[in-house]
Amino acid sequence: MKKIFLLPLLCLFMGLGITYAQHFDQYFVNKTLRIDYLHIGNFTEENLEIDHFTAGGHWNGTRNSLIEPNHYGDIMLEVFDSISNKLIFSRSYSCLFTEYRTTERGMTEVDSMEECVNMPFPKNTVRLKFTSYDRKRKPTTLSISYFNPQTTETFAMVKNLKTMNLYIGNKPSKAIDILFIPDGYAESDAKLMKKDMKRFASYVMNCSPYKEMKHKVNIRAIKGYSEDSGITQPQNNIYKNTLVNCTYNALELDRYLMCPGVWNLHEVADNAPYDVIVIICNSEKYGGGGIYNFYCTVYNHGEYPDYVIVHEMGHLIGGLADEYYTSEVSVQDFYPAGIEPVEPNVTTLVDFDSKWKTMLDEGTDIPTKPVSKDDPNFDKLGVYEGGGYVAKGVYRPSLHCTMHQIRYNDFCPVCEKALKEVLDYYAK
C-alpha cells in the first residue's frame, strides 16, 4: 500500500518541477537583466527614477520559485507579462534609503541613493512595478514602466576581473551563491586578501545552518584590487580610493560600514555568479552592516569578524532583525507601536500567531520572564522583552543568539529556521 500511495505523490512533485521549469522557459531566457535606478526623497516623500538597464551573463538564481515567498523587504519588484498581465517574477529587498528616511536628517533633507535589482531576462515585453513599504507596511507605488527586449536600450556587462572558488556545494541554480568582494586591498595586499577570503568562507561554513546544508551553498570571491589600502573613515579625515569605495559613518553612525556606490558594486559582482554580496573590508576598525537582499559588509581585523559576518548575513539572507537594544543606532521609531514587524525573529505581539508561537513549549509564559545563565531554562525558547533597538514593546525569541549579542555560531532556533528556509528556497 505504501508504494502505491507514494507513486502518485512522486508524480505530482515531478509534475510541479516540470511546470516551474516551463514557466521560466516560457517567459525568460538564460540571461540576467539588472535594473539600475535612483531612490530619491526623505521621510515625507520618495521617488524612483530608472537610470539604465544592464544585461549579460547566465541567470544563476532559482528557476523553480520565481515568485519570492517572503515579503521581508521594504521594496518589492513585480514583473508582469504585458499581454496576459500574469505575475511572472518578484523580488523583495530592503535598502539603505529606507533606513535614511527614519533618521533625524532624513526627516527633512532630500537625498538620492543608487539601488539596483536583478531579474531573469524576459523574452517579450514586461511591465515592471516597484512598490515601497513604510515601517507600518503601507504600500506606495514608486514606478510602473515597461521593458521591451527588442527596443529598450541595455548596456552589456563588462567582465574583466578573475574569481576564486572558496566553497562549491552545487551548481548555481541549485544553491545560494554567496559572492565575497574585497575592498581596500591594494595589490601589495594580495596574499592577505587571498588568506582573508578563505578565512571568512570558513567562518560561514563552520556556522549553523550553513555547515549542515553545505550542499546548498556556494562561496566565491572576486580578485579585485584597490588603489589604496584601507577603508574611508570620514569622521577621522581618512579617505581611500578603493574598489567599491565603502565608508564608515554611514547615516552618521561611526561603526556603520556601507557602500554608497551600489551600481559600481554590482558591476564588480557581474564577474561571477551571485545571489547575495558580502563585502570584506580591509580595516582594523570594528564595523559592518547588512540589509536584506541588498548586501552586507564586515571588517577583516580585530576580535569579532567571525561573529560580524554571520550576524550581518543574518540580515542579508534571512531578513532577520537586530535583537539588541542597548547599542547606539541612527534610526528612530523603526518598529511603530501597533504594527507587527515583518522580520521573523521579533514581535510586538500584535500578530504573534504568525511568528514562533508554534515552536514554544506548552505552557510557556507570553511574555517570558528572563532567567540567569545558570538557570536550566536559560536555553528555553520564549518571548523576551527587548529587541529591535528598544527595551520595551518589542520581543525576541531567546536570551542568547547571534542576532542579540556577540556570539559566533549561536543562532537561536527561530533565526536558524529562517536561514534554513532561505537556503532551501535557493536550492529548489
Secondary structure as UniProt FT lines:
FT   HELIX           2..27
FT   STRAND          28..41
FT   STRAND          46..56
FT   STRAND          75..81
FT   TURN            82..84
FT   STRAND          87..93
FT   HELIX           96..101
FT   HELIX           105..107
FT   STRAND          111..122
FT   STRAND          126..133
FT   TURN            135..136
FT   STRAND          139..147
FT   TURN            149..151
FT   STRAND          155..156
FT   STRAND          162..168
FT   HELIX           172..174
FT   STRAND          176..183
FT   HELIX           187..189
FT   HELIX           190..205
FT   TURN            208..213
FT   HELIX           214..216
FT   STRAND          217..223
FT   STRAND          232..233
FT   HELIX           234..236
FT   HELIX           250..252
FT   TURN            254..255
FT   HELIX           262..269
FT   TURN            270..271
FT   STRAND          276..281
FT   STRAND          288..291
FT   TURN            292..294
FT   STRAND          295..299
FT   HELIX           305..318
FT   TURN            337..338
FT   TURN            344..345
FT   HELIX           352..354
FT   TURN            355..356
FT   HELIX           357..359
FT   TURN            362..363
FT   TURN            373..374
FT   TURN            376..379
FT   STRAND          384..387
FT   TURN            388..389
FT   STRAND          390..396
FT   TURN            402..404
FT   TURN            408..409
FT   HELIX           413..427
//
